[in-house]
Amino acid sequence: MRKRIYIIPILLGLLLFVSYYLNVENISLRSIIFTFSFGSVEYYKPYITEVTFGYIQILISHFIFGTYIYKHFCSASVYYFSRTKKKKKWYYIESLKMYLNIFLYVLCLITVPVLAAIVTGKAGKILAADILFFLYYLVVYSLFIFITVEIINLLSILWASNAGFVLVEIICLTFFGLYTILGEVFDEAYITGHSWLVRWNPACHLIIKIHSSNWDFLNESINRIFIDFPLSESVIVLGLAAIAVLFAGGFLVSHIDMVSQNKEGE
Amino acid sequence: MMQRWPFILTWYVVFGITTINFCKNVMTTQRQIFISEMFDITKTITLSDWSEMGYFFMIYYPILVVFPTSYIMLHDKDSGIQTYLIGRLGRKNYYFGKLISVFISTFIIFTLPFIMEFLLELVCFHLSSNGDPSNITYDQALRKIEYYFLHDLYLQNKIVYVVVIITIFGIVSGIFAVFNVALSTLSFMKYKIFTFVPVYLLLYLLALCEKNKIFRFTTNYMFVLRAFEESPNKNYLCYGAFLLCLIIISILLMVRKCKKGELK
């Protein structure tokens, strides 16, 4: 992966910092993290515009990493894989490298606005909760992006890069759309009583503000819709999903016919 | 181009959304006994600001608008048909012919399903129903009409108004698709996946301009492209100028592409 690709998350981080915090003083670290994690999205229709603002970080990651594994299957794939002894092992190593790259992408994205706040003297006091939210953001977002990017790559290998990309984007946006329409269909008390409506929506794992925690110093900043949705649950669910996608990919890659590859021209 | 699966898939998606919206309108209207209770049929179409399906449609719009045609140039180049067609038609005819065919096919996808839905609504619902989906009083609803795009036409004839709105929506979609295809001729567009992002980024940056108050009017496509949107901060002259700029950029990119391949 070319190093210059990381200019994109750095620029995006700066752009979002300028958009949200140029005229704000005393910025807390957690407010930056909440802004970057769909903090302003609520379960009502008008908030859909906020989804498009938050979703750009995920869309650009799909754009950057959407061909990370797939590109090896396009040009000269037969030659390339004739030199790779174990295709499955190669795939797992590439996936691990991709995860590390995604982690760096997310790190650049969130660190730039934090550093910008510190450099401009606008940053408030950094508390333990801020650090925990920061780490949580890194883990959850890198896992979510990894899962979606892996699916895009695998679907691209099966069909073509356009099919994988569009399918994943439509599914992701549908889940966000379903969350933002929740308040129009059910009343608040019903949603609070039926937390599965939120917990079973994959997009909701990305909205830190609607999670809950057993630790009061964390819980007081989040749990906006008063449901039992622990932060740890998202990490476990996304972690398990990432492992499942990884093994499914391993199975697919080992059974793919190299000769009939390169679907870009079809 | 219209026989390719992305075109057919997008057609079914748009058609599906309009069909669901129509079925939802039927379910809503069948519960109402008096015509005075029924909503204005023009305000329940998918492109209306009051339609929930239209709201979902707008989330997908930046991707759907480019999906059927975005990588047509890449496809022609990779399959080798580009060389054959350029040899037969000439560079200029080939590239500008592509732009025109992209515009027409996108226009069809983003116009016909909405026209069909509106025709069905005309047949099934009562034309004299005047209810406003916001449930505000008739007097208040009348005062909000002045914020609609082309409100004079709406007051003259509602049916013509809807047809015009759908046609404009199709033209705008066509311009976005043409711009995207023109950008896809740039050298860094190696994979099909890359061709989906320009329009999304463009619409995103415009929406961000509104957030930062760079412009005094709304630049978020969700507020501009939907009919019966009531926010007063709109500047249709600027939107028109912006679309004209997109057309000019597309033409310039194509001229550049034509000249690049010519022998001196």
Interface residues (C-beta under 8 A of the other chain):
Chain A: L15 V18 S19 L22 K45 I48 T49 V51 T52 F53 I56 L59 I60 H62 F63 G66 T67 K71 C74 I152 S156 A160 S161 N162 G164 F165 V166 E169 I170 L173 T174 F176 G177 I181 E184 E264 G265 E266
Chain B: P6 E52 Y55 F56 M58 I59 Y60 I63 F67 S70 Y71 L74 H75 D78 S79 Y191 K192 I193 F194 T195 F196 V197 Y200 L201 L203 Y204 A207 L208 K211 N212 N220 M222 F223
